């Protein structure tokens, strides 16, 4: 029990690890803040999510997000254009 109490602050201090995915944008609805990739995944963007102002369909992007375990995606932190 004492070891558990000692380890608990270390576990709570561990930062969340970010995950990432890449794909080609097939649709980007700026008003609804939703991106659809070529693998048919739908990525809802929060107000604080960083995106390129000139992002369009056909762009290859890297999406960086914090996983939510069994719940899927907790938060998308940024969408960056990949390559030229």
N, C-alpha and C positions, 0 to 999 in steps of 0.2 A: 504494500500500500504506500509506503514511504517513497519507494522508487517511482511509482506512478505520479505522486504529487510533485516530485522533483522534475520529472520529464514533461509534465503538462505545460509549463511556461515555454519550454523549448518547442513543443509542437505548435503552440499558438503563435509563436514568433516566426515560424517558417512562412516565407512569402508564398503566395499562390504562383504556380508555374504557368506560364503562358504556352498555349498551343498555337499551331498555325496550319493553314491550308492554302493551296494555290489553285487557281482555275481561271477560266475565261468568262468574263461577264457576258451573259446573254440578255440581261435586262437590268436596268437601274432606275427605280422610281424615286426621284429626289423628294417628292412631296411626302410619300409614305415612308421614305428612308429604308428601302428594301433592295437588296441585291440578289439576283438569281444567277448562279454559275452554270457552266455547261454540263455539270453532273446533276443538274436539277435541284441542287440544294438551295434553300432560301435563307438568306442572312438578314434578319432585321437589325438595323443600326440604331443605336441610342443617340441622343442629342450630343453626347460628349465624344462620340466615335470620330476619329480623325479620318477624313477622306479627301481625295484630290478634288478640287473644284471642277475640273474638266474631265472627270471619269465618264466614260461612255461604253456602250456595248462593243464588244470585241477586244477590250483591254484585258491583258493578263494581269491578275492581281494576287497579292499575298494578303490573307486575312489573319490577323493576330487576335486571339481571343483567350479568355480564361474559361477553362472547362468547369462545368457544374456537376461533374460526376454522373450519376444516373439521370440527372435532370437535363443533360445535354450541355448547352452553352450558357455560361453565367453572364458574361459580358464580352462584347467585341470592342477591342481597344483601338484598332486601326485597320485601314484598308489602304494598301500601298500598291501602286503600279509597279510591275516587274519588267525589267528590260527597258529597251529604247523607247 
